[in-house]
Amino acid sequence: MFKLYGFFTQNTLKTLYVLEELGGDFEFEFVNLEKGEQKSESFASKTPVGKVPLLEHDGETLFESGAICRYVANVTDSPLYPADKMQRAKVDQWMDFFSCNLGRSLTTLFYEAVIKPKFGLGDPDIKGIEEARRNAQRQLKMLDGQLAKSDWLANNALSIADLFAFAYIEQHRVTDLSLHDYPNVLAWFERLESRPSIARARSRLPN
Ligand SMILES: N[C@@H](CCC(=O)N[C@@H](CS)C(=O)NCC(=O)O)C(=O)O
């Protein structure tokens, strides 16, 4: 059985969404970053990077949310990560796009709005916020065009790329970006949000 360690933030949420969509056969342990639990001896001994999410399976550990999403879908032979090489590459392409582009901009906005004040990490970086907002707007427009052609990001089918991307996009809620300006992104977002796996994943986290 899989065991996942995680916190409230989007990197954990990506992996929770994928694991729940795969059927939810896993154990979840909350690591409270606000209390510094990632620095505890028992957690730190499991990973060289000291971060969540972290997966344990078959006596091995894995860090990096993307690697975890790919592994759990791959090892369960799920169509969420298709075996066909080109289809798989399309899933990887969108995951990488979110990690390196749109997701990164949204994470900057989330970090400035939520994490910095919560952890007392200093004043807002106004220039960084402006740049991230501009990038996010440009990339959301591109994504809207893409989702006008298909209900899902890759191969016209739900995949781990959609669940991975959803966790980044839901961060818009704490920013002044509105998905109403991107109707196809909004429709995709609502399609995902109505899936029972999303509610089940969220219910794994403490209130
Ligand atoms: N690229 C990593 C990022 C992991 C990461 O930054 N995790 C944060 C929470 S979102 C963390 O554990 N921070 C604790 C720390 O740095 O001490 C992934 O996608 O899993």
Ligand as a Chemical Component Dictionary entry (heavy atoms), coordinates in Angstrom:
data_LIG
# 
_chem_comp.id                   LIG 
_chem_comp.type                 NON-POLYMER 
_chem_comp.pdbx_formal_charge   0 
_chem_comp.three_letter_code    LIG 
# 
loop_
_chem_comp_atom.comp_id 
_chem_comp_atom.atom_id 
_chem_comp_atom.alt_atom_id 
_chem_comp_atom.type_symbol 
_chem_comp_atom.charge 
_chem_comp_atom.model_Cartn_x 
_chem_comp_atom.model_Cartn_y 
_chem_comp_atom.model_Cartn_z 
_chem_comp_atom.pdbx_ordinal 
LIG N1  N1  N 0 9.284  20.540 -6.244 1  
LIG C1  C1  C 0 8.794  19.929 -5.023 2  
LIG C2  C2  C 0 8.513  21.030 -4.025 3  
LIG C3  C3  C 0 8.243  20.496 -2.628 4  
LIG C4  C4  C 0 8.079  21.635 -1.650 5  
LIG O1  O1  O 0 8.567  22.768 -1.867 6  
LIG N2  N2  N 0 7.395  21.338 -0.547 7  
LIG C5  C5  C 0 7.175  22.345 0.461  8  
LIG C6  C6  C 0 5.671  22.465 0.765  9  
LIG S1  S1  S 0 4.771  22.905 -0.704 10 
LIG C7  C7  C 0 7.865  21.921 1.749  11 
LIG O2  O2  O 0 7.816  20.773 2.137  12 
LIG N3  N3  N 0 8.508  22.870 2.443  13 
LIG C8  C8  C 0 9.110  22.610 3.710  14 
LIG C9  C9  C 0 10.498 23.131 3.822  15 
LIG O3  O3  O 0 11.051 23.608 2.805  16 
LIG O4  O4  O 0 11.039 23.089 4.934  17 
LIG C10 C10 C 0 7.549  19.080 -5.338 18 
LIG O5  O5  O 0 6.911  19.326 -6.365 19 
LIG O6  O6  O 0 7.239  18.148 -4.577 20 
# 
loop_
_chem_comp_bond.comp_id 
_chem_comp_bond.atom_id_1 
_chem_comp_bond.atom_id_2 
_chem_comp_bond.value_order 
_chem_comp_bond.pdbx_ordinal 
LIG N1  C1  SING 1  
LIG C1  C2  SING 2  
LIG C1  C10 SING 3  
LIG C2  C3  SING 4  
LIG C3  C4  SING 5  
LIG C4  O1  DOUB 6  
LIG C4  N2  SING 7  
LIG N2  C5  SING 8  
LIG C5  C6  SING 9  
LIG C5  C7  SING 10 
LIG C6  S1  SING 11 
LIG C7  O2  DOUB 12 
LIG C7  N3  SING 13 
LIG N3  C8  SING 14 
LIG C8  C9  SING 15 
LIG C9  O3  DOUB 16 
LIG C9  O4  SING 17 
LIG C10 O5  DOUB 18 
LIG C10 O6  SING 19 
# 
